[in-house]
């Protein structure tokens, strides 16, 4: 071993995010003290971000299989069959901490990273989505964060030529000091051309492609595994810098090489960069790996092995090639003006060996880095203990609204319901010419190129429900995604997730985590909607806001579904005057945790709405059958804001009002009972099990002029962001 082993003091260990007990495990695994490079490699591989040490034990309980599933969790992304020899490959990941520190680059590199996860497996990316959570709109830092994140997502996605077709945005004070930026990508591949990451073939060359390695992003994975202190500005150097033009070249070069029989294994260099990619490839293949650090393409001079292994410079991939194919592969990457270097080879030792300047600077057994990483079953509060801790007050008696029309105007302009047009108009949602349902509907729909098939995509979660009742909130996140996909006529296929929670070492936070996962699992099983990929982001809390504020539990769900013919797709817009308006799923009764209660009554109280999974499935199947039979002209699920908000959104989208002939109570108008839809159909079409509630026509909804509703709905974001633009 090199004589450059550092003095590894308890302070150095702590700075690398390892506990004393974990450091003892490092000593046992090596049988000696590590040097600084080895310590750095253990620290990132055993970070929460890479090892899932607080969550693995619970993630195993989620349903991950189904006849449509080709590849579930464990690879770069999930893979599901969409027929005709084709597969959809998709995943969602977080870039929360970087986006709070440096919102433009944090969000941009989040998009870049999730794109690589998808095209690494042989898919051409066809759509991006995102799920964003911000703090109070009037928080002094929030305009800067919103502007930077939206520009970062648009700047990267637009330049790389993949449409950003939708997403979701919530606001809550719990995100003041720790915003959430979750990015999702969907790609399409041939089922016989899917690429995996397990290295094999002793002696096979290991190849580095893409951009050069710099010092940006070092300790990014470790940073993402800790909460924020007062020094978030000092962490700016841990945020990577992205180059979407290089990513576009990398996509094209990789897909060109994938068309040949050259690649044995391929892995994106994501969190923990060269370390995680090489360790994961070797450990999955049960082989060893030896790298010559002198051959790593470097952007800066004098880089150490430690810096090269921990850098999170963007737009880089690691491959194992068939022997003798190096020159063929290099010609492709040089043509696309990308770096290409053979930096090592596969061994049979089961160890990671790094050589730098002729000296062995790292020699670690791979098993402890990956398979034997620490695994914790963190203590969690019981459900009753959590309910007492959460402080959620009973709903109590609610006085009827004094003016339902005035309440509707306020809700349409409220942060969580207002139009997101200001956001999505900054995204190129039409590049590629296959987007057939644009942002603003229940789910985006993208045509599978050269066919009539469509992939429906939705991202969903209601964090306020998850806080009030983690189990019901977890169920609801899955159910709403299922509902949104069904509302455009697509058959839901599978789910990815991004599990955003605070410090897992707090029993109340683990109660949120385990409760949400239990609810998600039950919903996925009941709806045949398996989870095929995902990401866990913990320690989302900040001391900077005073008192250690934790985010709301936010298990963001990204789902996809299949439309056999995009010409039969449903949209939310009323199409004709005089159509009958029908309610499927029953009248509203539940005001607990509703937007109305928060925005109008000024309270966050009561139980989260219950999700009846059997009714959820039955109602969705009814709606899909109506759409397939061509019996309905418009469909919208009922979610935030309740029935009246859903009708108003349909009216605004179609520029046609609605005459409702039912007496609306406050709960009937704004209750957020689950499993419900509004559909519009021609007069004379009967919809079994539904209730006719009105007729399309005129220029009002509930006595409120469409023009006033539009002003409120469209006005929030431009007014909020005016000072920033």
Secondary structure, DSSP 4 states (H G I P E B T S, - for coil): --TT-----HHHHHHTT--HHHHHHHHHHHTS---HHHHHHHHHHTSHHHH-TTTHHHHTTS----TTEEE-TTSSSEEEEEETTEEEEEEEEE-HHHHHHSHHHHHHHHHHHHHHHHHTTTPEEEEEEEEEEE--TTSTTHHHHHHHHHHHHHHHHHHHT--EEEEEEEE-GGGTTS-EEEEEEEEEEETTS-------STT-EEEEEESPB-STTTTHHHHTTS-B-S-GGGGGGGS----HHHHHHHHHHHHHHHTSS-EEEEEE--TTHHHHHHHHHHHHHT-EEEEEGGGS-BSSTT--HHHHHH---SSEEEEEE-TT-HHHHHHHHHHTT-EEEEEEEEESSSEEEEEETTEEEEEEEHHHHTTTS---------HHHHHHHH-PBP----PPPS-HHHHHHHHHTSTTTS--HHHHTTS--STTS-EEE-TTSSSEEEEPTTSS-EEEEEEE--HHHHHH-HHHHHHHHHHHHHHHHHHTTPEEEEEEEEEE-S-TTSHHHHHHHHHHHHHHHHHHHHHT-EEEEEEEE---EESTTSS-EEPPPEEEEEEEEEES-GGG---SS--STT-EEEEES------TT-HHHHHTS---BSPPPP--HHHHHHHHHHHHHHHHTT--SEEEE--TTHHHHHHHHHHHHHT--EEE-SPPPHHHHH---SS-EEEEE-TT---TT-EEEEEE-SSEETTEEHHHHHHHHHHHHHHHHTTT-
